[in-house]
Amino acid sequence: MHLNLLIRKLSRRNFWNKQLTIALLALLVLSGCNKKFSDIFDRVGNRLVVDDVEFTYLTAKAKVDFDSDKQSVSGTANMRIQKDSIIWVSLSPGLGYEAARILITTDSVFILNKHEKTYMDFSFPELSKKLDFDLNYSLVESVIIGNLIYPYVRERVVKSGDMYTYSQVHSAFQFDNYIGAKTMKLEKVNVKDTLTNNTVSVTYSDFQLVNEEVFPFLIKAALEYQKEGKKKTTIDLEYKQATIEEKPIKFPFNVPQKYEHK
């Protein structure tokens, strides 16, 4: 009888030891996964810390919804990015059929319409005039990966709830940045073109780890115009997967001779 009691005590002790071990392991794993979600201010100088995604090459797949006064498009986008250099996008409406391919470089945008067998090319000044908003490569890349367009320097920061906000002015742009106190990420940015008063508003959510970098898997952008009767343009990106690549990737883009230039 004493032997049975001892066995039961040892069993209970082993059970709680196992539970304690599991709990400790879980805590370590969570601590490792959440290492990016730490104090938003550093301990030297109380400087605001914003966690940008660091990479050289990135591949991703996303569901995209585009709506403007001229057209509405929904489909799947396969993306490849070489940071500060190239953005490559393959668009498919479904069933694996590639309808369009886009190549964005630091100075130009090229669009291949495989459905209509046409292609277009724009410099950023030309595209900015067409869209009534002053665009550049840095702005486009930062928006689709959720990084600050311009790094925080020493701007005045205001705290409201779980959000820190600060404003920046660069050239003709005014930027209002909203940084999550828990995520250390850019969660919203409003960009105003002071020459036209047109604005771009972008919100970021559903943050997930991608190769130890915190990446927004849901992005909603809206371009609003001051011109009377011009419809707001919206773009919603829902990433299904994203990978930071260790080796260089390719950006295939060529225009067949039979394609018509638009």
Phi, psi and omega in degrees: 000316177297324179296317179297320179296318179297319180297317180296320179297317179295322180296315179297320179296318178296322180298312182290328175297318179296317180297319179295318179298315179298316181297318179295318178297318179298319179297319179295318180297314180296321179297319179294317181292329185260020184296338178283337183266071181245198183300131185284346175248139176283170186267358179244110177083002178054042182277136178294130180250124178242131186270093175279154176285125179256128179194165170251314178233137181223136172239147183204159175230133185216152169273131184234137175234122181239133181219126179220183180287347182256328182200161174233132183225136173229145179173200180248136178244123170263125188238147173224135182226133165252115190306133178065017185223300190218140168236126180239131182226132173246122184254132180229127178286343180151165177060021175078003181278124179276117182267328183207156176225136184236137175233123180244121176250182184293343181233349186215163175232128180242134182233124179251113179263099185287334180290317182264357182056050178227165174216154179227151173218139182223141164282163180297322175299320178295316180293322178299318178294321181293322183266356182061035178206134185283101183260155170210169184300314183302319179297314182297311182297315182299320182296319186276353175242355175082025177265157173299138178288320173232136183296152175291136179246275179218033182292154179290129183252136177243132179259132176220108184064234179261024184230137172253134180235147173204156183246151177223152174233123177225121182055234181268008184257142166245128182247128171249112185257137179239114185251128178289130180293330181271324185270338187062020184247155169293116181256342177200145174217135173248126180242125180246128173275107187290346178280326182247344186068009172287151184228152169240127176242130181229132175241145182235138179205186181052059181285132180224156178282131175231107183049049178071004175253141181272120190237135177281123181267355177226120182230129178235122182237144178221128176255115183250136184254151175270345180293137180297130174082359180270125186286146176295139175259130180236146175224124176246127177242125174239104183289134176263330176201153178208141181221132171272116186274142179272336182247158178303147179241165183260155180230071185294125179203114175216149183257116177300147184299329183281353180286140181269138178277128181258000000 
